Each structure stands twice: as C-alpha cells, then as structure tokens.
Amino acid sequence: MQKWLAALALALCAAAPIAVRAQDVPLNGMRVLGSHNSYRPALTEQTLAEQRRILGEHSAAVEYGHPSIARQLDLGLRQLEFDPVADPFGGLFAAPYVGDPASFAAMRRPGAKVLHVPFVDRRSLCLTLADCFAQVASWSRAHPGHALITVVVNASDGRDDNPIMPQLMPFDAAALAAIDTSARTTFGTAHLITPDQVRGRWPTLRAGVLHRGWPRQSAAKGKVMLILDTNDRVLDAYRRGHASLRGRAMFGFYGEGDAEAAIFNVQNPVENEARIRQAVAQGFIVRTRADSDTVEARRGDYRRFQAALRSGAQIISTDYYPGAPDPLHLGFVVRLP
C-alpha cells in the first residue's frame, strides 16, 4: 500500500508542472471567439421589417443581432465590440428616445453613446459607453476566475465609408481621456491589462511585445483589456503626450512599425493570412473576422473562418457564434475547434 501511495505521489508531482504550463501560456498564445458590434440587439420579425423599411438596401449587411452582453459572455465569448460616438455635453442623440423616459434621460447625460448609426440604426443593448462597460464589469465580478475579456472600442467621429452616417463630434483629447477615466472607474485599475504592463522596462510598447512582455493567462484571469479602434487622427490624439501609450488605459490598432504597436486589426484573413502569421510569430496579437456583412453566412461559406484559424489569429470575431440569434434562419455557425 505504501509503495502504491508513493508511486501515486510521484506521478502527481510529475504531472503537475505539465498542467500548469499547459494553461499558463502568455496572452498572445490565446485563441478566443468574439462578437462583432456586440451592442446590436437580436432582431425580431417586427424589428427586422422596420430595419428594412428604414435602411433599404443598406439593411442586408446588418441583419444580425446579439443577446444581452451577459448572455454573450455566458456563451463563452471573450471579445466584445462597442461603437461609441462623442457626446461631450449630452443630448445630441436624445430626440428619438423622447417616448422612453429612462433612455431619454441616459441620452441627455454627457458622455459617449453607443449606436451603430445615430437616428437611423440606433437600437442598442447599452446606449452609453459607461453602461456597456458597467455590464461587462458586473458579469466579470460575478465570474472572478474568467479568462481575459477583450473589449474593442470602435470610436467613430466621421462618415468614414458609411453613406448613411451623419457628421459626428470629434473625439478630442478630453473625450478620449473620459473613456480612460470611465474604464478605470468601472473596471478598477487592478482589473485592467494595460500597455504599461506589457511595455515593462523596454523603451517602447512594441519592444515590450517583441521581448515577450505579454502577461501570463493566469495573471489575466478576471481582467479586461481594452483596444481603441478608430481613424488615424484619433489614434494620434490618443498617443499624443503618451508615447508608447504610457499611462493610457487602452491599447490601439497602430501600424506595425509604430512604437505603440501591440495588437493589429486585420479584417480579412483570406487576403492577409501570411501577414497575420508573421505578426503572430513575432509576438503580436491579431484580431480578425470570420464573416462580414452577412455575406459568408448567406452563402454558407466558411473559407474566411478557416483562413482565420490557419493564420493563428488570437481573436476571431463573428456574428454567428454558437447560441447567437439567427434572424434569417441561415444555420451558419462559427465554432472554435
């Protein structure tokens, strides 16, 4: 009996380090599924018909939706995306909500609002960025051992390539600082993975990434990482006075040679599979998409998702994860192996 117990103890001791190593890889070794435009509510037959009436030919690309933020996280998603628009004084986008006192009051308060296209495509699971953050933080506190949640903050302040987007207020230094403050206040500084942590003792964030600066996944449990996704003007404003994003709460989608480079947004893995592979091999994190504008879902085409898997991209966004609403009854589902 003693010999058997000794043998068992030796076996457990030998196995333990292997188990620890298997789960304690750096963050750039993760592979997670996320949602695109996570704040867009699920479409019912009624809301789908209304959307088609309002958006016309532009409706097809956005005929998808999501359950609550908490439900998305319950389903295992570990990346979310919110699209804030600047509203520094409050009330810019409040008019359509006058019949809903709670929403109208929220929209009149100063601070970024989360809408796909103001006044047109305006349904949202969290009308303010502060509320979006609060819903994630609430779920996180209720599930303290969860794997890292990555939140993409897609700040828009112009028409970009969207013909139905109105001209918006710019995201200036004050508006960007307000997002940082909201993130720190809502999540708590101790629960954020920040550029300062990854840069460490290296002179730039990029150098920190190239020298294995990403924390271990065990150290990121129960935490959130924010990424600013926006145009070059706003990205420049965000790093102005904060070289290598010193003191900032968010990472950003900067150029591969920039001092602030850490995470890249490569939308199409079919066209850019080799580029993603190279970035991942260097130590960068890449977010890509398995589908876009309902195109792949309508065709039942998984080639884009397969390219995303082959590329090694760590974050794969989709509108069609297991458990996602399927308003068009397409049966298209993206699952990680």
Buried (B, 14 or more C-beta within 10 A) or exposed (E): EEEEEEEEEEEEEEEEEEEEEEEEEBBBBBEBBBBBBBBBBBBEEEBBEBBBEBBEEBBBEBBBBBBBBBBBBEBBBBBBBBBBBBBBEBEBBBEBBEEEEEBBEBBBBEBBBBBBBBEBBBBBBBBBBBBBBBBBBEBBEEBEEBBBBBBBBBBBBBEEEBEBBBEBBEBBEEBBEBBBEBBBEBBBEEBBBBBBBBBEEBEBBBBBBBEEBBBEBEBBBBBBBBBBBBBEEBBEBBBEEBEBBBEBBBBBBBEEEBBBBBBBBBEBBEEBBEBBBBBBEEBBBBBBBBBBBBEBBBEEEBEBBBBBBEBBBBBBBBBBBEBBBBBBEBEBBBEEE
